[in-house]
Amino acid sequence: MRKDPLALLRLAGFTLIELLVVLAIVATLLLLVAPRYTGQIEASKEAALRDNLRVVRQVIDNFYGDKGRYPESLQELVDLQYLRALPVDPISESTTDWRLVDVPAGQEGRVYDIHSGSTARSSSGEAYSEW
């Protein structure tokens, strides 16, 4: 008894309907996962921004404690090795977008505080520039 080689090929493959069913299942899973994924990206950017702000504010306070004045710029913090590099604002994805708050009257220096330069709003509705 000889077997037909084409019959073996027909049995070994997938039908078009089987492929369409698999593609429909994959598409459904992607539709369920995609919104959660993008939400997690935004949440991680917000967490990174909060951490960057906390670190830079602490460094500014340390600088003031050491020098008795506030820094003239963020670059001065890098030059004097208080920071390894300027932090990235994860919302605007830039190191130059930071909004600097001037020192109170009667104090030396130019950088008292730092805020995000982004005009976007957080997931809670607050402007990032107010953090």
C-alpha positions in Angstrom: 0.0 0.0 0.0 1.4 3.3 -1.2 0.5 6.5 0.6 -0.3 9.6 -1.3 2.3 12.3 -0.4 -0.3 15.1 -1.0 -2.6 13.5 1.5 0.1 13.6 4.1 0.6 17.4 3.4 -3.1 18.1 3.7 -3.2 16.4 7.1 -0.1 18.2 8.5 -1.2 21.8 7.8 -3.7 24.2 9.3 -6.9 25.2 7.6 -7.7 28.8 6.9 -10.5 28.8 9.5 -8.1 27.5 12.2 -5.6 30.3 11.4 -8.4 32.9 11.5 -9.5 31.6 14.9 -6.0 31.9 16.3 -5.6 35.4 14.9 -8.9 36.4 16.5 -7.8 35.1 19.9 -4.5 37.0 19.7 -6.2 40.2 18.6 -8.7 39.9 21.5 -5.8 39.4 24.0 -4.0 42.5 22.5 -7.1 44.6 22.9 -7.3 43.6 26.6 -3.6 44.2 27.3 -2.8 47.3 25.4 -4.7 49.9 27.5 -3.1 48.5 30.7 0.3 48.6 29.1 0.0 52.3 28.1 -1.4 53.1 31.6 1.7 51.5 33.2 4.0 53.5 31.0 2.4 56.8 32.1 2.5 55.6 35.8 6.2 54.8 35.5 7.0 58.2 34.0 5.2 59.9 36.8 7.1 57.8 39.4 10.4 58.7 37.7 9.5 62.4 37.7 8.6 62.3 41.4 11.9 60.6 42.2 14.0 63.0 40.0 12.3 66.0 41.7 13.0 64.5 45.2 16.6 63.8 44.4 17.3 67.2 42.8 15.6 69.0 45.7 17.7 67.1 48.2 20.8 67.9 46.3 19.9 71.6 46.2 19.4 71.5 50.0 22.8 69.7 50.4 24.5 72.3 48.3 23.0 75.1 50.4 24.1 73.3 53.6 27.7 73.0 52.2 28.1 76.3 50.5 25.7 78.6 52.4 24.1 79.7 49.2 21.9 78.2 46.4 23.4 77.1 43.1 23.5 79.5 40.1 22.3 76.7 37.8 21.7 73.0 37.6 24.9 72.7 35.6 26.8 74.0 38.7 25.5 71.0 40.6 27.0 68.7 38.0 30.2 70.7 37.7 30.7 70.5 41.5 29.8 66.7 41.4 26.6 67.0 43.5 25.0 65.3 40.5 26.6 63.0 37.9 24.5 64.4 35.1 21.4 66.6 34.7 18.3 64.5 35.3 15.9 63.9 32.5 12.4 65.1 32.8 10.6 61.8 31.9 7.4 63.6 30.8 9.1 66.0 28.3 12.1 63.6 27.8 14.5 66.5 28.1 17.3 67.6 30.4 16.8 71.3 29.6 13.0 71.6 30.2 13.2 72.1 33.9 11.4 75.1 35.3 13.6 76.7 38.0 12.2 78.6 41.0 14.2 81.7 42.0 15.6 82.0 45.5 13.7 84.1 48.1 14.8 87.7 48.4 18.0 88.2 50.4 19.4 84.8 49.5 22.4 84.2 47.2 22.1 82.0 44.1 19.4 81.4 41.5 18.0 77.9 41.9 15.8 77.4 45.0 13.5 74.7 43.7 12.8 72.8 40.5 9.6 71.8 38.7 8.8 69.9 35.5 8.7 72.1 32.4 5.9 70.0 30.9 2.5 71.6 30.3 0.8 68.2 30.4 -1.4 66.9 33.3 -0.9 63.9 35.4 -3.3 61.0 35.8 -4.8 62.7 38.8 -5.4 65.9 36.9 -2.6 68.0 38.4 -0.2 69.9 36.1 3.3 68.3 36.2 4.7 71.8 36.5 3.1 72.1 39.9 4.8 69.1 41.4 
